[in-house]
Amino acid sequence: MTLPDFQLEVFFSRWEFAARHNLAASDAQTLTIGELLAYGDREAFEALPLSYAPTWGTPELLEAVAATYDRVEPEHVLAFAGAEEAMFWALQELVGPGDHAVVTVPNYQSMESLTIGTGADVDGLVLRAEDGWALDLETLERTLRPETRLVAVNFPNNPTGALPDPATFTRLVELCEERGIRLFSDEVYRGLEAEPLPQAADLSERALSLNVMSKAYGLPGLRIGWLACRDRDLLERLERRKHYTTICNPVPSEHLAALALRNGEAIRARNRAIVEENVPVFEAFFADRPVEWEPPRGGCVCFPRLTTGEPTGSFCRRLVEEAGVILLPADVFASELAEVPGDRFRLGAGRRDPGPALDALAGFLDLP
């Protein structure tokens, strides 16, 4: 498989740890190891052997993940090194040459690039700004073909923060079931919205739910993700693919992830409160500046519009070079399947104290 450069990661590779202020972070405010262990597991953590873990994941992790679903059991969970490894193998397993797939646009690039890279024929299911980034099921139905094998979506959406209502999402799952299509549902921001969507793996035995500790839990450094699916045969095929990449995850990371999941409601509530506190700060900041502010409906990222007429590709690069502030330009979300508006930028609302970054952005915006 030949893949294009991952444009978002190319941008972050250059600037994420070089710039002074990151206003584009996709994760919620992280915890320290000490803060996480304060939930009551320090002695057990210190006693861990630094050995191999089971390829599927440790029993404590699989049980903790399964407990976050209604109809998923531990044997329906396969752990991966973050969400990216899970996506990398699942999309290659689900489609290939001669198959047809549909992927939401805008998207997290790997979902699109990997699906195209399998040799499948891929169409975009476009979320449009003028429609409030709504999920259009009528358009999806017109796009489906007899050879459609996969519909891949991510809600809450990255980068727009869009979130369909539960009835629309449930109908999406039903539509895929009726057509015998696999639904791959990227749910990594679930838990940061006021009313979480149902999880695809709970609604359908064939659907796959992707999740990770990085986003809603604010623990990207653990590098723990998973797929939940009640089709055990599919998970067994994916486990054999995992043998060629990570084989297993680090024992300390799986232990800490299980601890966080057992205390998940408290951690997610903490992170929701940070987003809720930040949204009016951003709204007030952009009220008298050349930006149309759109808060996230779900998750902690959104896709506001720059109204100066300058493409955000040049604007965001000038901003980080001159003011040391990261916003992600629309061109890092460019799609082969449909146009992504070039006047948008991704902003992250999940980190504490955006004030210094906004001060630097204010100085930049007020320059002649």
C-alpha positions as CSV (number, residue, x, y, z in Angstrom):
1,M,0.0,0.0,0.0
2,T,1.3,3.4,-1.0
3,L,0.0,6.2,1.2
4,P,0.2,10.0,0.8
5,D,1.7,12.2,3.5
6,F,-0.5,12.5,6.5
7,Q,-0.9,16.3,6.2
8,L,-2.1,17.0,9.8
9,E,0.7,15.0,11.3
10,V,3.3,16.7,9.0
11,F,2.1,20.1,10.3
12,F,2.2,18.9,13.9
13,S,5.5,17.3,13.4
14,R,6.9,20.7,12.5
15,W,5.1,22.8,15.1
16,E,3.4,20.9,17.9
17,F,6.4,21.0,20.3
18,A,8.1,24.1,18.8
19,A,5.3,26.7,19.0
20,R,4.5,28.5,22.2
21,H,0.8,28.1,22.1
22,N,-1.4,25.2,20.8
23,L,-5.0,26.2,20.1
24,A,-5.5,23.2,17.8
25,A,-5.1,20.4,20.3
26,S,-7.5,17.5,19.6
27,D,-7.4,16.0,23.1
28,A,-8.8,17.1,26.4
29,Q,-6.6,18.3,29.2
30,T,-4.3,15.5,30.2
31,L,-3.8,14.0,33.7
32,T,-0.4,13.3,35.2
33,I,0.4,9.7,36.3
34,G,0.2,11.0,39.8
35,E,-3.3,12.4,39.3
36,L,-4.4,9.2,37.7
37,L,-2.9,7.0,40.4
38,A,-4.7,9.1,43.0
39,Y,-7.8,7.2,42.0
40,G,-6.4,4.4,44.1
41,D,-4.0,2.0,42.4
42,R,-0.4,3.1,43.2
43,E,0.8,-0.1,44.9
44,A,-0.6,-2.3,42.2
45,F,1.0,-0.1,39.5
46,E,4.4,-0.2,41.2
47,A,4.2,-4.0,41.4
48,L,3.6,-4.5,37.7
49,P,6.1,-6.7,35.9
50,L,7.5,-5.2,32.7
51,S,6.6,-8.2,30.7
52,Y,4.7,-8.9,27.5
53,A,0.9,-8.5,27.6
54,P,-1.7,-10.7,25.8
55,T,-2.1,-9.6,22.2
56,W,-5.9,-9.1,22.8
57,G,-5.2,-6.9,25.9
58,T,-5.0,-7.7,29.5
59,P,-8.2,-9.2,31.1
60,E,-8.5,-6.1,33.3
61,L,-8.4,-3.8,30.3
62,L,-10.9,-5.8,28.2
63,E,-13.3,-5.9,31.2
64,A,-13.0,-2.2,31.8
65,V,-13.6,-1.4,28.1
66,A,-16.6,-3.8,27.8
67,A,-18.1,-2.1,30.9
68,T,-18.4,1.1,28.8
69,Y,-20.9,-0.6,26.4
70,D,-24.3,-2.0,26.9
71,R,-24.1,-5.2,24.8
72,V,-20.3,-5.7,24.4
73,E,-18.5,-8.4,26.4
74,P,-14.7,-8.6,27.0
75,E,-14.4,-11.2,24.2
76,H,-15.8,-8.6,21.8
77,V,-12.8,-6.2,22.4
78,L,-9.4,-6.1,20.8
79,A,-6.8,-3.6,22.1
80,F,-4.4,-1.7,19.9
81,A,-1.6,0.8,20.2
82,G,-3.9,3.9,19.9
83,A,-6.8,4.3,17.5
84,E,-4.5,4.6,14.5
85,E,-3.2,1.0,14.6
86,A,-6.8,-0.2,14.9
87,M,-7.9,1.9,11.9
88,F,-4.9,0.8,9.9
89,W,-5.7,-2.8,10.1
90,A,-9.5,-2.7,10.2
91,L,-9.9,-0.7,7.0
92,Q,-7.6,-3.1,5.1
93,E,-9.5,-6.1,6.4
94,L,-12.9,-4.7,5.5
95,V,-12.5,-3.6,1.9
96,G,-10.3,-4.1,-1.1
97,P,-10.3,-4.0,-4.9
98,G,-13.8,-4.4,-6.4
99,D,-15.5,-3.1,-3.3
100,H,-17.2,0.2,-2.8
101,A,-16.9,2.3,0.4
102,V,-18.3,5.6,1.7
103,V,-16.4,7.9,4.1
104,T,-17.5,11.1,5.8
105,V,-15.8,14.4,4.6
106,P,-14.3,16.3,6.4
107,N,-12.5,13.5,8.2
108,Y,-9.4,12.4,10.0
109,Q,-7.2,11.7,7.0
110,S,-6.2,8.2,7.7
111,M,-9.8,7.0,7.5
112,E,-10.0,8.2,3.9
113,S,-6.4,7.6,2.8
114,L,-6.3,4.0,4.1
115,T,-9.7,3.1,2.5
116,I,-8.5,4.5,-0.8
117,G,-5.2,2.7,-0.4
118,T,-6.9,-0.7,-0.2
119,G,-7.9,-0.3,-3.9
120,A,-11.6,0.1,-3.1
121,D,-13.7,2.6,-5.0
122,V,-14.5,5.3,-2.4
123,D,-17.1,8.1,-2.3
124,G,-17.3,10.9,0.2
125,L,-20.4,11.5,2.4
126,V,-20.0,15.3,2.6
127,L,-20.9,17.2,5.8
128,R,-21.7,20.7,4.5
129,A,-21.2,23.9,6.5
130,E,-24.3,25.5,5.1
131,D,-26.3,22.5,6.5
132,G,-24.7,22.7,9.9
133,W,-22.4,19.8,9.1
134,A,-25.5,17.5,9.2
135,L,-25.4,13.8,8.4
136,D,-27.5,13.5,5.2
137,L,-28.9,9.9,5.1
138,E,-30.9,10.6,1.9
139,T,-27.6,11.4,0.1
140,L,-26.0,8.3,1.7
141,E,-28.8,6.1,0.4
142,R,-28.3,7.5,-3.2
143,T,-24.6,6.8,-2.9
144,L,-24.8,3.2,-1.8
145,R,-24.3,0.5,-4.5
146,P,-24.7,-3.3,-4.6
147,E,-21.0,-3.6,-4.1
148,T,-20.8,-1.2,-1.1
149,R,-19.1,-3.1,1.7
150,L,-18.2,-0.3,4.1
151,V,-19.5,3.0,5.5
152,A,-16.9,4.8,7.7
153,V,-18.0,7.7,9.9
154,N,-16.5,9.7,12.8
155,F,-18.9,11.3,15.3
156,P,-18.4,13.5,17.1
157,N,-16.7,14.7,14.0
158,N,-13.1,15.7,13.7
159,P,-12.6,18.5,12.7
160,T,-16.1,20.1,12.7
161,G,-17.4,18.9,16.1
162,A,-20.6,17.9,14.3
163,L,-22.9,15.5,16.1
164,P,-26.1,13.9,14.6
165,D,-29.0,13.3,16.8
166,P,-29.4,9.8,18.3
167,A,-32.3,9.0,16.0
168,T,-30.3,9.8,12.8
169,F,-27.3,7.8,14.0
170,T,-29.5,4.8,14.9
171,R,-31.1,5.0,11.4
172,L,-27.6,5.1,9.9
173,V,-26.8,1.8,11.7
174,E,-30.1,0.3,10.6
175,L,-29.5,1.3,7.0
176,C,-26.1,-0.4,7.0
177,E,-27.7,-3.5,8.6
178,E,-30.4,-3.6,5.9
179,R,-27.9,-3.5,3.1
180,G,-25.4,-5.9,4.7
181,I,-22.8,-3.2,4.9
182,R,-20.1,-2.9,7.7
183,L,-20.3,0.3,9.6
184,F,-17.0,1.5,10.9
185,S,-17.7,4.1,13.6
186,D,-14.9,6.3,14.9
187,E,-16.2,7.3,18.4
188,V,-13.0,8.6,20.0
189,Y,-14.6,11.8,21.3
190,R,-17.6,10.1,22.8
191,G,-18.2,11.2,26.4
192,L,-17.4,14.9,25.9
193,E,-20.9,15.7,24.6
194,A,-23.9,16.4,26.8
195,E,-26.0,13.6,25.3
196,P,-23.7,10.8,24.0
197,L,-24.7,8.9,20.9
198,P,-25.4,5.2,21.2
199,Q,-22.4,3.2,20.3
200,A,-22.5,1.3,17.0
201,A,-21.2,-2.0,18.5
202,D,-24.2,-1.9,20.9
203,L,-26.7,-1.4,18.1
204,S,-25.3,-3.9,15.6
205,E,-23.5,-7.2,15.8
206,R,-21.6,-6.4,12.6
207,A,-20.6,-2.8,13.3
208,L,-17.2,-1.7,14.7
209,S,-16.8,0.9,17.3
210,L,-13.4,2.6,17.5
211,N,-12.3,4.3,20.7
212,V,-9.1,5.4,22.5
213,M,-7.9,6.9,25.7
214,S,-6.5,9.9,23.9
215,K,-9.4,12.2,23.4
216,A,-12.3,12.2,25.8
217,Y,-10.1,10.9,28.6
218,G,-7.1,13.2,27.8
219,L,-4.6,10.4,28.0
220,P,-2.8,10.2,24.6
221,G,0.5,9.2,26.2
222,L,-0.9,5.8,27.1
223,R,-1.3,4.9,23.4
224,I,-4.2,2.6,24.2
225,G,-7.1,2.2,21.8
226,W,-9.5,-0.6,20.9
227,L,-12.1,-1.9,18.6
228,A,-15.4,-3.3,19.9
229,C,-17.3,-5.6,17.7
230,R,-19.6,-8.5,18.4
231,D,-18.4,-10.4,15.4
232,R,-15.7,-12.4,17.1
233,D,-14.4,-14.0,13.8
234,L,-13.6,-10.5,12.4
235,L,-11.7,-9.6,15.6
236,E,-9.7,-12.8,15.4
237,R,-8.6,-11.9,11.8
238,L,-7.6,-8.4,13.1
239,E,-5.7,-9.9,16.0
240,R,-3.6,-11.9,13.5
241,R,-2.9,-8.7,11.6
242,K,-1.8,-7.0,14.8
243,H,1.0,-9.7,15.1
244,Y,2.8,-7.8,12.3
245,T,2.8,-4.4,14.1
246,T,2.8,-4.0,17.8
247,I,2.0,-7.6,18.9
248,C,0.9,-6.3,22.3
249,N,0.6,-3.0,24.2
250,P,2.8,-2.0,27.2
251,V,1.6,-3.5,30.5
252,P,1.8,-0.2,32.4
253,S,-0.3,1.6,29.8
254,E,-3.0,-1.1,29.8
255,H,-3.1,-1.0,33.6
256,L,-3.4,2.8,33.7
257,A,-6.0,2.7,31.0
258,A,-8.1,0.2,32.9
259,L,-7.8,2.4,36.0
260,A,-9.0,5.5,34.0
261,L,-11.9,3.6,32.5
262,R,-13.1,2.4,35.9
263,N,-13.1,6.0,36.9
264,G,-14.2,7.2,33.5
265,E,-17.3,9.2,34.4
266,A,-15.3,11.4,36.8
267,I,-12.5,12.0,34.3
268,R,-14.9,12.7,31.4
269,A,-17.0,15.0,33.6
270,R,-13.8,16.9,34.5
271,N,-13.0,17.3,30.8
272,R,-16.5,18.3,29.8
273,A,-16.3,21.0,32.4
274,I,-13.1,22.3,30.8
275,V,-14.8,22.5,27.4
276,E,-17.9,24.1,28.8
277,E,-15.8,26.7,30.6
278,N,-13.8,27.5,27.5
279,V,-16.6,27.8,25.0
280,P,-17.9,31.2,26.2
281,V,-14.2,32.5,26.4
282,F,-13.7,31.7,22.7
283,E,-17.2,33.0,21.8
284,A,-16.4,36.4,23.5
285,F,-12.9,36.5,21.9
286,F,-14.2,36.0,18.4
287,A,-17.3,38.2,18.7
288,D,-15.5,41.4,17.4
289,R,-12.9,39.7,15.2
290,P,-13.0,38.3,11.7
291,V,-14.0,34.8,12.6
292,E,-17.4,33.1,12.5
293,W,-17.2,31.0,15.7
294,E,-18.9,27.6,15.8
295,P,-18.6,25.7,19.1
296,P,-18.3,21.9,19.0
297,R,-21.6,20.1,19.4
298,G,-19.7,17.1,20.5
299,G,-16.0,16.4,21.4
300,C,-13.6,19.3,21.9
301,V,-12.7,20.4,18.4
302,C,-14.5,22.7,16.0
303,F,-14.0,24.3,12.6
304,P,-14.6,28.1,12.7
305,R,-14.5,30.3,9.6
306,L,-12.0,33.0,8.9
307,T,-13.8,35.9,7.2
308,T,-10.8,38.0,6.0
309,G,-10.8,36.3,2.6
310,E,-7.3,34.9,3.2
311,P,-7.0,31.1,2.9
312,T,-6.4,29.6,6.2
313,G,-3.4,27.7,4.7
314,S,-1.4,30.9,4.5
315,F,-3.1,32.5,7.6
316,C,-2.3,29.6,10.0
317,R,1.3,29.3,8.7
318,R,1.9,33.0,9.2
319,L,0.3,32.8,12.6
320,V,2.6,30.0,13.9
321,E,5.7,31.5,12.4
322,E,5.1,35.1,13.6
323,A,3.1,34.6,16.8
324,G,3.9,31.1,17.9
325,V,0.2,30.0,17.9
326,I,-1.0,26.8,16.3
327,L,-4.4,26.6,14.5
328,L,-4.8,23.9,12.0
329,P,-5.6,25.2,8.5
330,A,-8.3,23.7,6.2
331,D,-5.7,22.3,3.8
332,V,-4.5,19.7,6.2
333,F,-8.0,18.3,6.0
334,A,-8.1,18.4,2.2
335,S,-9.9,15.4,0.7
336,E,-9.6,13.5,-2.5
337,L,-13.3,12.8,-2.3
338,A,-14.8,16.3,-2.0
339,E,-13.9,19.9,-1.4
340,V,-13.2,21.1,2.2
341,P,-13.9,24.8,2.6
342,G,-10.5,26.7,2.6
343,D,-11.6,29.4,4.9
344,R,-11.9,27.1,7.9
345,F,-9.5,26.2,10.7
346,R,-9.5,23.6,13.5
347,L,-9.6,24.9,17.0
348,G,-9.3,22.8,20.2
349,A,-11.4,23.7,23.2
350,G,-10.3,21.0,25.6
351,R,-7.2,22.5,27.2
352,R,-7.2,24.6,30.3
353,D,-6.3,28.3,30.3
354,P,-6.4,29.4,26.6
355,G,-5.9,33.0,27.7
356,P,-2.1,33.4,26.9
357,A,-2.7,31.8,23.5
358,L,-5.6,34.1,22.8
359,D,-3.6,37.1,23.8
360,A,-0.9,36.1,21.2
361,L,-3.6,35.5,18.6
362,A,-5.2,38.9,19.4
363,G,-1.9,40.6,18.8
364,F,-1.5,38.9,15.5
365,L,-5.1,39.6,14.3
366,D,-4.8,43.3,15.3
367,L,-1.7,43.8,13.2
368,P,-2.2,46.0,10.2
